[in-house]
Amino acid sequence: MIHTLKENVEIILPENGLEQKLKQAEEENRKLIIKLGFDPTAPDLHLGHAVVLKKLKQFQDLGHQIIIIVGSFTARIGDPTGKNKARKPLSKEEVQHNAETYINQLSKVIDVEKTKIVFNSDWLDSLNFSEVIQLMSKVTVAQLMHRNDFNKRFSENSPIAMHELVYPILQGFDSVKIEADIEMGGTDQLFNCTMGRQLQETHQMSPQIIMCMPLLKGLDGKEKMSKSLNNIVGLTDEPNEMFGKTMSIPDSLIDEFIDLTTDFSNAEKQNLKLRITDGENPMNIKKIIAKNIISQYHNEELAELAEQFFINQFQNKNFEEKVFEPIAIESLFPNQSKISMIELCHQLKNNKSKSFIRRLIESGGIQINNVKITDSNAEIEFLKLTKIKIGKRDFFELF
């Protein structure tokens, strides 16, 4: 059991803390309280979030209590981003919308019915100013400056707002309020987690242990998976999109995806890695990974269909044999006989900016009826059964 709970964990503080907490829970005949906090800054969860969530599920399957803390207060402050500026605070309405979306998506990994979900505004909203000052008095500036991004920004004379210094203290106070035994997060949350441990000690509580999971790299193979970097595989992505995105990862990321995104046994994971080492085409392994991911968040049948779709779309070079999504001209462009190339593509792919579309056109990434169009200002006349390819994975047919 210990081996399974420690698998893929990058940091455990203190080193033997997990064994001690499990022993303590057994002696006291109680469940451990496992904390995961998130600020609902964007409404979509992705495979990077799932790395931590799947570890939570292991604790849940052993009967322990998972508590998800929604940062309904802290998201309205704006947390330090780890970069050179603070994150933009969210409105109360944005927080509520994103939180509801998050909670729905959590059910793809953990049993929400057995999970306790709380909002930190329930206790932080009620603190008076005197209580806030008392809380802040338990932490020194020197301790806060141990946080790498604070230290770096201070040494570079970059501004650090006071609310950013208060943020990790408030997040740590959440651990006090729920009496957490274990706090989980990514390695980028180590400082905030240790703050919770410190504040519990100042409140004469048994301090939580910290378990930090590695940060899954995104599709670019360089930066961590992040919606702001547009390098994610979302938990709610459609199967075909999941498959295509997974196939696009660089070969250098295959081992990491095997370890952190699949639910294969250890023996199966090692076998896949060995096949790569022995010289098998990485595309074969990526297909296996992609199907496994889709099976986890959709089902096996859709995984099989997504693989066949990928083969038809991207391994079959004949433009005419691609599967095109039918779009009624009148539904998008009522009473229009022609439109600019950039506006047409933007309407079909409205999740992409016009500047992105313009670059794609000018780089030859768009075809109409099997002909590349590189003039973003060109006007396109609507003809029945006009076939449009946008980028590598999107095919539309106007009728």
DRENPA-92932 format. One record per residue (C-alpha): x, y, z; residue in three letters. Coordinates in Angstrom, 2 decimals. Example, Ala and Ser with C-alpha at 12.3 -4.5 7.8 and 13.67 -1.06 7.14 Angstrom:
BEGIN
<c1: 12.30 c2: -4.50 c3: 7.80 resn: ALA>
<c1: 13.67 c2: -1.06 c3: 7.14 resn: SER>
//
This chain:
BEGIN
<c1: 0.00 c2: 0.00 c3: 0.00 resn: MET>
<c1: 2.77 c2: 2.45 c3: 0.95 resn: ILE>
<c1: 4.57 c2: 1.74 c3: -2.31 resn: HIS>
<c1: 1.43 c2: 2.50 c3: -4.33 resn: THR>
<c1: 0.75 c2: 5.75 c3: -2.47 resn: LEU>
<c1: 4.34 c2: 6.91 c3: -2.97 resn: LYS>
<c1: 4.47 c2: 5.99 c3: -6.66 resn: GLU>
<c1: 5.26 c2: 9.00 c3: -8.90 resn: ASN>
<c1: 5.32 c2: 11.37 c3: -5.90 resn: VAL>
<c1: 8.20 c2: 13.82 c3: -6.31 resn: GLU>
<c1: 8.31 c2: 15.37 c3: -2.81 resn: ILE>
<c1: 7.17 c2: 14.05 c3: 0.58 resn: ILE>
<c1: 7.84 c2: 16.24 c3: 3.62 resn: LEU>
<c1: 8.88 c2: 15.05 c3: 6.10 resn: PRO>
<c1: 10.41 c2: 12.04 c3: 4.36 resn: GLU>
<c1: 8.78 c2: 9.41 c3: 6.62 resn: ASN>
<c1: 5.65 c2: 11.49 c3: 7.21 resn: GLY>
<c1: 3.27 c2: 9.30 c3: 5.24 resn: LEU>
<c1: 4.11 c2: 6.21 c3: 7.27 resn: GLU>
<c1: 3.62 c2: 8.18 c3: 10.49 resn: GLN>
<c1: 0.26 c2: 9.60 c3: 9.42 resn: LYS>
<c1: -1.07 c2: 6.21 c3: 8.34 resn: LEU>
<c1: 0.05 c2: 4.69 c3: 11.64 resn: LYS>
<c1: -1.54 c2: 7.57 c3: 13.57 resn: GLN>
<c1: -4.85 c2: 7.13 c3: 11.73 resn: ALA>
<c1: -4.82 c2: 3.40 c3: 12.42 resn: GLU>
<c1: -4.12 c2: 3.91 c3: 16.13 resn: GLU>
<c1: -6.88 c2: 6.53 c3: 16.42 resn: GLU>
<c1: -9.25 c2: 4.47 c3: 14.25 resn: ASN>
<c1: -10.04 c2: 7.36 c3: 11.95 resn: ARG>
<c1: -9.72 c2: 8.47 c3: 8.34 resn: LYS>
<c1: -6.92 c2: 10.73 c3: 7.22 resn: LEU>
<c1: -8.02 c2: 14.15 c3: 5.95 resn: ILE>
<c1: -6.40 c2: 14.75 c3: 2.55 resn: ILE>
<c1: -6.50 c2: 18.35 c3: 1.31 resn: LYS>
<c1: -6.34 c2: 19.65 c3: -2.25 resn: LEU>
<c1: -6.98 c2: 23.31 c3: -2.84 resn: GLY>
<c1: -7.52 c2: 25.10 c3: -6.12 resn: PHE>
<c1: -8.42 c2: 28.59 c3: -7.17 resn: ASP>
<c1: -10.98 c2: 28.40 c3: -9.99 resn: PRO>
<c1: -9.03 c2: 30.74 c3: -12.26 resn: THR>
<c1: -9.97 c2: 28.93 c3: -15.48 resn: ALA>
<c1: -12.94 c2: 26.62 c3: -16.00 resn: PRO>
<c1: -11.20 c2: 23.62 c3: -17.58 resn: ASP>
<c1: -9.26 c2: 20.79 c3: -15.95 resn: LEU>
<c1: -6.59 c2: 18.96 c3: -17.95 resn: HIS>
<c1: -4.27 c2: 15.95 c3: -17.70 resn: LEU>
<c1: -1.85 c2: 17.96 c3: -15.55 resn: GLY>
<c1: -4.56 c2: 18.37 c3: -12.89 resn: HIS>
<c1: -5.38 c2: 14.68 c3: -13.18 resn: ALA>
<c1: -1.88 c2: 13.70 c3: -12.00 resn: VAL>
<c1: -2.77 c2: 14.96 c3: -8.51 resn: VAL>
<c1: -6.40 c2: 13.88 c3: -8.69 resn: LEU>
<c1: -5.48 c2: 10.26 c3: -9.43 resn: LYS>
<c1: -3.25 c2: 10.20 c3: -6.36 resn: LYS>
<c1: -6.17 c2: 11.51 c3: -4.32 resn: LEU>
<c1: -8.30 c2: 8.70 c3: -5.74 resn: LYS>
<c1: -5.83 c2: 6.15 c3: -4.35 resn: GLN>
<c1: -6.32 c2: 7.57 c3: -0.85 resn: PHE>
<c1: -10.07 c2: 7.68 c3: -1.39 resn: GLN>
<c1: -10.14 c2: 4.02 c3: -2.43 resn: ASP>
<c1: -8.44 c2: 3.20 c3: 0.88 resn: LEU>
<c1: -11.27 c2: 4.89 c3: 2.75 resn: GLY>
<c1: -9.67 c2: 8.22 c3: 3.64 resn: HIS>
<c1: -11.50 c2: 11.57 c3: 3.48 resn: GLN>
<c1: -10.74 c2: 13.83 c3: 0.53 resn: ILE>
<c1: -11.47 c2: 17.52 c3: 1.03 resn: ILE>
<c1: -11.40 c2: 19.81 c3: -1.99 resn: ILE>
<c1: -11.01 c2: 23.45 c3: -1.01 resn: ILE>
<c1: -12.32 c2: 25.85 c3: -3.62 resn: VAL>
<c1: -10.46 c2: 29.14 c3: -3.31 resn: GLY>
<c1: -13.61 c2: 31.20 c3: -3.58 resn: SER>
<c1: -11.97 c2: 33.91 c3: -1.44 resn: PHE>
<c1: -8.35 c2: 33.67 c3: -2.59 resn: THR>
<c1: -9.28 c2: 33.68 c3: -6.30 resn: ALA>
<c1: -10.86 c2: 37.07 c3: -5.74 resn: ARG>
<c1: -7.54 c2: 38.35 c3: -4.42 resn: ILE>
<c1: -5.24 c2: 37.11 c3: -7.18 resn: GLY>
<c1: -2.44 c2: 34.70 c3: -6.33 resn: ASP>
<c1: 1.24 c2: 35.07 c3: -7.24 resn: PRO>
<c1: 1.74 c2: 33.41 c3: -10.61 resn: THR>
<c1: 5.32 c2: 32.27 c3: -10.13 resn: GLY>
<c1: 6.28 c2: 34.73 c3: -12.84 resn: LYS>
<c1: 7.01 c2: 38.41 c3: -12.60 resn: ASN>
<c1: 3.56 c2: 39.68 c3: -11.83 resn: LYS>
<c1: 0.41 c2: 38.82 c3: -9.88 resn: ALA>
<c1: -2.51 c2: 36.99 c3: -11.43 resn: ARG>
<c1: -5.56 c2: 39.07 c3: -12.26 resn: LYS>
<c1: -8.23 c2: 38.79 c3: -9.53 resn: PRO>
<c1: -11.56 c2: 37.27 c3: -10.51 resn: LEU>
<c1: -15.05 c2: 38.54 c3: -9.85 resn: SER>
<c1: -17.38 c2: 36.64 c3: -7.54 resn: LYS>
<c1: -19.47 c2: 35.58 c3: -10.55 resn: GLU>
<c1: -16.42 c2: 34.26 c3: -12.43 resn: GLU>
<c1: -15.31 c2: 32.29 c3: -9.38 resn: VAL>
<c1: -18.76 c2: 30.71 c3: -8.97 resn: GLN>
<c1: -19.01 c2: 29.76 c3: -12.65 resn: HIS>
<c1: -15.53 c2: 28.25 c3: -12.77 resn: ASN>
<c1: -15.99 c2: 26.41 c3: -9.46 resn: ALA>
<c1: -19.18 c2: 24.72 c3: -10.67 resn: GLU>
<c1: -17.41 c2: 23.62 c3: -13.85 resn: THR>
<c1: -14.44 c2: 22.28 c3: -11.88 resn: TYR>
<c1: -16.62 c2: 20.27 c3: -9.54 resn: ILE>
<c1: -18.43 c2: 18.63 c3: -12.46 resn: ASN>
<c1: -15.12 c2: 17.68 c3: -14.04 resn: GLN>
<c1: -13.69 c2: 16.24 c3: -10.80 resn: LEU>
<c1: -16.09 c2: 13.32 c3: -11.18 resn: SER>
<c1: -14.03 c2: 12.11 c3: -14.14 resn: LYS>
<c1: -11.30 c2: 11.07 c3: -11.68 resn: VAL>
<c1: -12.53 c2: 10.98 c3: -8.08 resn: ILE>
<c1: -15.81 c2: 9.93 c3: -6.47 resn: ASP>
<c1: -17.44 c2: 13.30 c3: -5.88 resn: VAL>
<c1: -20.19 c2: 11.71 c3: -3.77 resn: GLU>
<c1: -17.55 c2: 10.65 c3: -1.21 resn: LYS>
<c1: -15.63 c2: 13.92 c3: -1.45 resn: THR>
<c1: -16.14 c2: 16.88 c3: 0.83 resn: LYS>
<c1: -16.08 c2: 20.15 c3: -1.11 resn: ILE>
<c1: -15.72 c2: 23.39 c3: 0.86 resn: VAL>
<c1: -15.22 c2: 27.05 c3: -0.03 resn: PHE>
<c1: -12.58 c2: 29.06 c3: 1.80 resn: ASN>
<c1: -14.75 c2: 32.18 c3: 1.66 resn: SER>
<c1: -16.84 c2: 30.45 c3: 4.35 resn: ASP>
<c1: -14.15 c2: 31.29 c3: 6.92 resn: TRP>
<c1: -11.97 c2: 33.94 c3: 5.27 resn: LEU>
<c1: -14.88 c2: 36.30 c3: 4.56 resn: ASP>
<c1: -15.71 c2: 36.35 c3: 8.26 resn: SER>
<c1: -12.23 c2: 37.28 c3: 9.54 resn: LEU>
<c1: -12.09 c2: 40.80 c3: 10.92 resn: ASN>
<c1: -9.03 c2: 42.98 c3: 10.40 resn: PHE>
<c1: -7.67 c2: 42.27 c3: 13.86 resn: SER>
<c1: -7.82 c2: 38.52 c3: 13.18 resn: GLU>
<c1: -6.06 c2: 39.00 c3: 9.84 resn: VAL>
<c1: -3.24 c2: 40.90 c3: 11.59 resn: ILE>
<c1: -2.96 c2: 38.16 c3: 14.23 resn: GLN>
<c1: -2.71 c2: 35.55 c3: 11.49 resn: LEU>
<c1: -0.04 c2: 37.52 c3: 9.64 resn: MET>
<c1: 1.96 c2: 37.90 c3: 12.86 resn: SER>
<c1: 2.68 c2: 34.18 c3: 12.82 resn: LYS>
<c1: 4.80 c2: 34.48 c3: 9.65 resn: VAL>
<c1: 7.97 c2: 36.52 c3: 9.12 resn: THR>
<c1: 8.97 c2: 38.40 c3: 5.99 resn: VAL>
<c1: 12.14 c2: 36.31 c3: 5.86 resn: ALA>
<c1: 10.02 c2: 33.14 c3: 5.70 resn: GLN>
<c1: 7.94 c2: 34.55 c3: 2.85 resn: LEU>
<c1: 11.08 c2: 35.51 c3: 0.95 resn: MET>
<c1: 12.08 c2: 31.86 c3: 0.88 resn: HIS>
<c1: 9.50 c2: 31.51 c3: -1.88 resn: ARG>
<c1: 11.58 c2: 31.46 c3: -5.06 resn: ASN>
<c1: 9.51 c2: 33.84 c3: -7.16 resn: ASP>
<c1: 9.27 c2: 36.40 c3: -4.34 resn: PHE>
<c1: 13.02 c2: 36.24 c3: -3.81 resn: ASN>
<c1: 13.74 c2: 36.55 c3: -7.53 resn: LYS>
<c1: 11.39 c2: 39.48 c3: -8.04 resn: ARG>
<c1: 12.77 c2: 41.25 c3: -4.97 resn: PHE>
<c1: 16.37 c2: 40.85 c3: -6.17 resn: SER>
<c1: 15.38 c2: 42.16 c3: -9.61 resn: GLU>
<c1: 13.55 c2: 45.15 c3: -8.07 resn: ASN>
<c1: 10.29 c2: 43.92 c3: -9.59 resn: SER>
<c1: 7.18 c2: 44.98 c3: -7.68 resn: PRO>
<c1: 5.57 c2: 42.62 c3: -5.18 resn: ILE>
<c1: 2.16 c2: 43.71 c3: -3.96 resn: ALA>
<c1: 1.26 c2: 43.19 c3: -0.30 resn: MET>
<c1: -1.75 c2: 41.03 c3: -1.19 resn: HIS>
<c1: 0.61 c2: 38.56 c3: -2.88 resn: GLU>
<c1: 2.55 c2: 38.13 c3: 0.37 resn: LEU>
<c1: -0.69 c2: 37.53 c3: 2.24 resn: VAL>
<c1: -1.95 c2: 34.96 c3: -0.27 resn: TYR>
<c1: 0.12 c2: 31.93 c3: 0.88 resn: PRO>
<c1: -0.75 c2: 32.74 c3: 4.50 resn: ILE>
<c1: -4.46 c2: 32.59 c3: 3.72 resn: LEU>
<c1: -4.03 c2: 29.38 c3: 1.75 resn: GLN>
<c1: -2.09 c2: 27.90 c3: 4.66 resn: GLY>
<c1: -4.87 c2: 28.91 c3: 7.04 resn: PHE>
<c1: -7.20 c2: 26.64 c3: 5.08 resn: ASP>
<c1: -5.20 c2: 23.68 c3: 6.44 resn: SER>
<c1: -5.81 c2: 24.92 c3: 9.98 resn: VAL>
<c1: -9.56 c2: 25.22 c3: 9.42 resn: LYS>
<c1: -10.04 c2: 21.69 c3: 8.03 resn: ILE>
<c1: -7.35 c2: 20.10 c3: 10.27 resn: GLU>
<c1: -5.63 c2: 18.53 c3: 7.26 resn: ALA>
<c1: -3.37 c2: 15.50 c3: 7.74 resn: ASP>
<c1: -1.95 c2: 15.63 c3: 4.22 resn: ILE>
<c1: -1.90 c2: 18.40 c3: 1.65 resn: GLU>
<c1: -1.39 c2: 17.53 c3: -1.99 resn: MET>
<c1: -0.42 c2: 19.61 c3: -4.99 resn: GLY>
<c1: 2.10 c2: 20.01 c3: -7.75 resn: GLY>
<c1: 5.73 c2: 20.81 c3: -7.01 resn: THR>
<c1: 4.95 c2: 24.46 c3: -7.77 resn: ASP>
<c1: 2.73 c2: 24.49 c3: -4.66 resn: GLN>
<c1: 5.45 c2: 23.36 c3: -2.24 resn: LEU>
<c1: 5.86 c2: 26.74 c3: -0.56 resn: PHE>
<c1: 2.12 c2: 27.24 c3: -0.02 resn: ASN>
<c1: 1.81 c2: 23.71 c3: 1.38 resn: CYS>
<c1: 4.65 c2: 24.27 c3: 3.85 resn: THR>
<c1: 2.90 c2: 27.45 c3: 4.97 resn: MET>
<c1: -0.11 c2: 25.34 c3: 5.95 resn: GLY>
<c1: 2.16 c2: 23.04 c3: 7.93 resn: ARG>
<c1: 3.75 c2: 25.99 c3: 9.74 resn: GLN>
<c1: 0.45 c2: 27.63 c3: 10.63 resn: LEU>
<c1: -0.91 c2: 24.37 c3: 12.01 resn: GLN>
<c1: 2.10 c2: 24.20 c3: 14.35 resn: GLU>
<c1: 1.49 c2: 27.76 c3: 15.55 resn: THR>
<c1: -2.09 c2: 26.70 c3: 16.32 resn: HIS>
<c1: -0.82 c2: 23.75 c3: 18.40 resn: GLN>
<c1: -2.00 c2: 21.22 c3: 15.83 resn: MET>
<c1: -0.28 c2: 18.13 c3: 14.47 resn: SER>
<c1: 1.25 c2: 19.47 c3: 11.23 resn: PRO>
<c1: 0.15 c2: 18.12 c3: 7.90 resn: GLN>
<c1: 2.57 c2: 16.27 c3: 5.67 resn: ILE>
<c1: 3.14 c2: 17.45 c3: 2.13 resn: ILE>
<c1: 2.95 c2: 15.33 c3: -1.00 resn: MET>
<c1: 3.86 c2: 17.08 c3: -4.24 resn: CYS>
<c1: 3.34 c2: 15.48 c3: -7.63 resn: MET>
<c1: 5.51 c2: 16.25 c3: -10.67 resn: PRO>
<c1: 4.29 c2: 18.85 c3: -13.16 resn: LEU>
<c1: 3.23 c2: 17.23 c3: -16.41 resn: LEU>
<c1: 4.73 c2: 18.97 c3: -19.42 resn: LYS>
<c1: 2.35 c2: 20.22 c3: -22.07 resn: GLY>
<c1: 2.10 c2: 19.34 c3: -25.74 resn: LEU>
<c1: 5.09 c2: 21.53 c3: -26.56 resn: ASP>
<c1: 7.29 c2: 19.26 c3: -24.44 resn: GLY>
<c1: 8.84 c2: 22.26 c3: -22.67 resn: LYS>
<c1: 6.50 c2: 24.18 c3: -20.36 resn: GLU>
<c1: 4.15 c2: 22.66 c3: -17.80 resn: LYS>
<c1: 0.67 c2: 21.87 c3: -19.09 resn: MET>
<c1: -1.31 c2: 25.08 c3: -18.77 resn: SER>
<c1: -4.40 c2: 26.46 c3: -20.43 resn: LYS>
<c1: -2.77 c2: 29.89 c3: -20.68 resn: SER>
<c1: -0.03 c2: 28.32 c3: -22.84 resn: LEU>
<c1: -2.57 c2: 26.46 c3: -25.00 resn: ASN>
<c1: -0.63 c2: 23.20 c3: -24.58 resn: ASN>
<c1: -3.21 c2: 21.06 c3: -22.78 resn: ILE>
<c1: -5.24 c2: 17.92 c3: -23.22 resn: VAL>
<c1: -8.49 c2: 18.80 c3: -21.45 resn: GLY>
<c1: -10.43 c2: 16.24 c3: -19.45 resn: LEU>
<c1: -13.57 c2: 17.27 c3: -21.35 resn: THR>
<c1: -11.96 c2: 17.28 c3: -24.80 resn: ASP>
<c1: -13.78 c2: 15.17 c3: -27.38 resn: GLU>
<c1: -12.16 c2: 11.76 c3: -28.08 resn: PRO>
<c1: -10.90 c2: 12.70 c3: -31.55 resn: ASN>
<c1: -9.33 c2: 15.87 c3: -30.16 resn: GLU>
<c1: -7.75 c2: 13.96 c3: -27.26 resn: MET>
<c1: -6.28 c2: 11.44 c3: -29.67 resn: PHE>
<c1: -4.91 c2: 14.03 c3: -32.06 resn: GLY>
<c1: -3.37 c2: 16.13 c3: -29.30 resn: LYS>
<c1: -1.70 c2: 13.12 c3: -27.68 resn: THR>
<c1: -0.26 c2: 12.04 c3: -31.04 resn: MET>
<c1: 1.29 c2: 15.51 c3: -31.37 resn: SER>
<c1: 3.51 c2: 15.24 c3: -28.28 resn: ILE>
<c1: 7.26 c2: 15.15 c3: -28.95 resn: PRO>
<c1: 8.90 c2: 11.73 c3: -28.64 resn: ASP>
<c1: 10.87 c2: 13.01 c3: -25.63 resn: SER>
<c1: 7.61 c2: 13.23 c3: -23.68 resn: LEU>
<c1: 6.48 c2: 9.63 c3: -24.20 resn: ILE>
<c1: 7.96 c2: 8.20 c3: -20.97 resn: ASP>
<c1: 6.45 c2: 11.04 c3: -18.92 resn: GLU>
<c1: 3.01 c2: 10.50 c3: -20.46 resn: PHE>
<c1: 3.27 c2: 6.76 c3: -19.83 resn: ILE>
<c1: 4.03 c2: 7.36 c3: -16.13 resn: ASP>
<c1: 1.69 c2: 10.25 c3: -15.38 resn: LEU>
<c1: -1.31 c2: 10.02 c3: -17.71 resn: THR>
<c1: -2.01 c2: 6.30 c3: -18.22 resn: THR>
<c1: -3.50 c2: 3.77 c3: -15.81 resn: ASP>
<c1: -1.45 c2: 0.81 c3: -17.02 resn: PHE>
<c1: 0.18 c2: -1.50 c3: -14.48 resn: SER>
<c1: 3.85 c2: -0.94 c3: -13.68 resn: ASN>
<c1: 4.76 c2: -3.98 c3: -15.76 resn: ALA>
<c1: 2.80 c2: -2.66 c3: -18.74 resn: GLU>
<c1: 4.43 c2: 0.76 c3: -18.41 resn: LYS>
<c1: 7.91 c2: -0.74 c3: -18.35 resn: GLN>
<c1: 7.09 c2: -2.88 c3: -21.38 resn: ASN>
<c1: 6.01 c2: 0.19 c3: -23.37 resn: LEU>
<c1: 9.24 c2: 2.00 c3: -22.47 resn: LYS>
<c1: 11.26 c2: -1.05 c3: -23.45 resn: LEU>
<c1: 9.56 c2: -1.17 c3: -26.85 resn: ARG>
<c1: 10.70 c2: 2.41 c3: -27.47 resn: ILE>
<c1: 14.24 c2: 1.56 c3: -26.36 resn: THR>
<c1: 14.24 c2: -1.42 c3: -28.70 resn: ASP>
<c1: 13.52 c2: 0.87 c3: -31.63 resn: GLY>
<c1: 9.77 c2: 0.54 c3: -32.19 resn: GLU>
<c1: 8.14 c2: 3.43 c3: -34.03 resn: ASN>
<c1: 7.14 c2: 5.99 c3: -31.34 resn: PRO>
<c1: 3.85 c2: 6.56 c3: -33.19 resn: MET>
<c1: 2.71 c2: 3.07 c3: -32.19 resn: ASN>
<c1: 3.31 c2: 3.83 c3: -28.50 resn: ILE>
<c1: 1.60 c2: 7.22 c3: -28.75 resn: LYS>
<c1: -1.50 c2: 5.50 c3: -30.15 resn: LYS>
<c1: -1.55 c2: 3.13 c3: -27.17 resn: ILE>
<c1: -1.20 c2: 6.08 c3: -24.76 resn: ILE>
<c1: -3.92 c2: 8.07 c3: -26.56 resn: ALA>
<c1: -6.38 c2: 5.16 c3: -26.48 resn: LYS>
<c1: -5.71 c2: 4.60 c3: -22.78 resn: ASN>
<c1: -6.33 c2: 8.28 c3: -21.97 resn: ILE>
<c1: -9.61 c2: 8.29 c3: -23.91 resn: ILE>
<c1: -10.70 c2: 5.05 c3: -22.20 resn: SER>
<c1: -10.20 c2: 6.71 c3: -18.82 resn: GLN>
<c1: -12.20 c2: 9.87 c3: -19.54 resn: TYR>
<c1: -14.68 c2: 8.48 c3: -22.10 resn: HIS>
<c1: -14.73 c2: 4.74 c3: -22.87 resn: ASN>
<c1: -12.91 c2: 2.03 c3: -24.83 resn: GLU>
<c1: -15.31 c2: 2.05 c3: -27.76 resn: GLU>
<c1: -14.79 c2: 5.78 c3: -28.35 resn: LEU>
<c1: -11.03 c2: 5.22 c3: -28.01 resn: ALA>
<c1: -11.15 c2: 2.69 c3: -30.86 resn: GLU>
<c1: -13.22 c2: 5.04 c3: -33.01 resn: LEU>
<c1: -10.83 c2: 7.94 c3: -32.30 resn: ALA>
<c1: -7.88 c2: 5.83 c3: -33.44 resn: GLU>
<c1: -9.66 c2: 4.95 c3: -36.69 resn: GLN>
<c1: -10.58 c2: 8.60 c3: -37.23 resn: PHE>
<c1: -6.93 c2: 9.58 c3: -36.77 resn: PHE>
<c1: -5.78 c2: 6.96 c3: -39.25 resn: ILE>
<c1: -8.33 c2: 8.11 c3: -41.83 resn: ASN>
<c1: -7.56 c2: 11.78 c3: -41.33 resn: GLN>
<c1: -3.82 c2: 11.94 c3: -40.90 resn: PHE>
<c1: -2.24 c2: 8.74 c3: -42.13 resn: GLN>
<c1: -4.31 c2: 8.68 c3: -45.27 resn: ASN>
<c1: -2.81 c2: 11.39 c3: -47.48 resn: LYS>
<c1: -5.75 c2: 11.72 c3: -49.89 resn: ASN>
<c1: -7.53 c2: 15.02 c3: -49.24 resn: PHE>
<c1: -10.75 c2: 13.74 c3: -50.75 resn: GLU>
<c1: -10.95 c2: 10.81 c3: -48.33 resn: GLU>
<c1: -10.82 c2: 12.95 c3: -45.18 resn: LYS>
<c1: -13.85 c2: 13.12 c3: -42.87 resn: VAL>
<c1: -15.26 c2: 16.65 c3: -43.11 resn: PHE>
<c1: -17.54 c2: 18.25 c3: -40.55 resn: GLU>
<c1: -20.65 c2: 19.52 c3: -42.39 resn: PRO>
<c1: -21.50 c2: 23.18 c3: -41.79 resn: ILE>
<c1: -24.61 c2: 24.88 c3: -43.19 resn: ALA>
<c1: -23.56 c2: 28.15 c3: -44.85 resn: ILE>
<c1: -26.75 c2: 29.91 c3: -43.77 resn: GLU>
<c1: -26.15 c2: 29.07 c3: -40.11 resn: SER>
<c1: -22.91 c2: 31.05 c3: -40.03 resn: LEU>
<c1: -23.25 c2: 33.53 c3: -42.88 resn: PHE>
<c1: -26.90 c2: 34.37 c3: -43.53 resn: PRO>
<c1: -27.52 c2: 36.40 c3: -46.69 resn: ASN>
<c1: -23.84 c2: 36.45 c3: -47.66 resn: GLN>
<c1: -22.37 c2: 35.22 c3: -50.93 resn: SER>
<c1: -18.71 c2: 35.81 c3: -50.08 resn: LYS>
<c1: -16.49 c2: 36.61 c3: -47.11 resn: ILE>
<c1: -12.84 c2: 37.34 c3: -46.35 resn: SER>
<c1: -10.60 c2: 34.34 c3: -45.83 resn: MET>
<c1: -9.63 c2: 35.37 c3: -42.30 resn: ILE>
<c1: -13.25 c2: 35.95 c3: -41.24 resn: GLU>
<c1: -14.36 c2: 32.61 c3: -42.70 resn: LEU>
<c1: -11.68 c2: 30.67 c3: -40.79 resn: CYS>
<c1: -12.30 c2: 32.64 c3: -37.61 resn: HIS>
<c1: -16.00 c2: 31.77 c3: -37.72 resn: GLN>
<c1: -15.19 c2: 28.08 c3: -38.16 resn: LEU>
<c1: -12.52 c2: 28.12 c3: -35.43 resn: LYS>
<c1: -13.83 c2: 30.81 c3: -33.07 resn: ASN>
<c1: -11.62 c2: 29.58 c3: -30.23 resn: ASN>
<c1: -8.63 c2: 30.93 c3: -32.15 resn: LYS>
<c1: -7.73 c2: 34.62 c3: -32.45 resn: SER>
<c1: -7.72 c2: 36.38 c3: -35.79 resn: LYS>
<c1: -3.99 c2: 37.00 c3: -35.47 resn: SER>
<c1: -3.46 c2: 33.24 c3: -35.03 resn: PHE>
<c1: -5.66 c2: 32.54 c3: -38.08 resn: ILE>
<c1: -3.77 c2: 35.14 c3: -40.12 resn: ARG>
<c1: -0.43 c2: 33.51 c3: -39.32 resn: ARG>
<c1: -1.83 c2: 30.09 c3: -40.17 resn: LEU>
<c1: -3.09 c2: 31.30 c3: -43.54 resn: ILE>
<c1: 0.15 c2: 33.04 c3: -44.46 resn: GLU>
<c1: 2.18 c2: 29.96 c3: -43.51 resn: SER>
<c1: 0.15 c2: 27.78 c3: -45.89 resn: GLY>
<c1: -1.76 c2: 25.98 c3: -43.15 resn: GLY>
<c1: -5.20 c2: 26.36 c3: -44.77 resn: ILE>
<c1: -6.59 c2: 24.71 c3: -47.91 resn: GLN>
<c1: -9.84 c2: 25.25 c3: -49.75 resn: ILE>
<c1: -10.84 c2: 22.45 c3: -52.10 resn: ASN>
<c1: -7.31 c2: 21.04 c3: -51.85 resn: ASN>
<c1: -5.69 c2: 24.40 c3: -52.79 resn: VAL>
<c1: -3.53 c2: 26.34 c3: -50.33 resn: LYS>
<c1: -4.68 c2: 29.91 c3: -49.77 resn: ILE>
<c1: -1.98 c2: 32.17 c3: -48.33 resn: THR>
<c1: -3.67 c2: 35.57 c3: -48.72 resn: ASP>
<c1: -5.54 c2: 36.30 c3: -45.50 resn: SER>
<c1: -7.38 c2: 39.19 c3: -47.18 resn: ASN>
<c1: -8.65 c2: 37.10 c3: -50.08 resn: ALA>
<c1: -12.41 c2: 36.98 c3: -50.50 resn: GLU>
<c1: -14.02 c2: 33.55 c3: -50.77 resn: ILE>
<c1: -17.23 c2: 33.00 c3: -52.72 resn: GLU>
<c1: -19.52 c2: 30.40 c3: -51.22 resn: PHE>
<c1: -20.04 c2: 27.37 c3: -53.38 resn: LEU>
<c1: -21.94 c2: 24.25 c3: -52.46 resn: LYS>
<c1: -19.69 c2: 21.53 c3: -51.02 resn: LEU>
<c1: -16.74 c2: 23.82 c3: -50.38 resn: THR>
<c1: -14.14 c2: 21.79 c3: -48.44 resn: LYS>
<c1: -11.85 c2: 23.59 c3: -46.01 resn: ILE>
<c1: -8.84 c2: 22.28 c3: -44.09 resn: LYS>
<c1: -7.65 c2: 24.42 c3: -41.18 resn: ILE>
<c1: -4.33 c2: 23.40 c3: -39.65 resn: GLY>
<c1: -3.57 c2: 19.71 c3: -39.31 resn: LYS>
<c1: -6.73 c2: 18.41 c3: -37.67 resn: ARG>
<c1: -9.78 c2: 20.45 c3: -38.68 resn: ASP>
<c1: -11.81 c2: 19.68 c3: -41.81 resn: PHE>
<c1: -15.07 c2: 21.43 c3: -42.69 resn: PHE>
<c1: -17.50 c2: 21.16 c3: -45.60 resn: GLU>
<c1: -19.87 c2: 24.04 c3: -46.35 resn: LEU>
<c1: -23.21 c2: 23.12 c3: -47.86 resn: PHE>
//
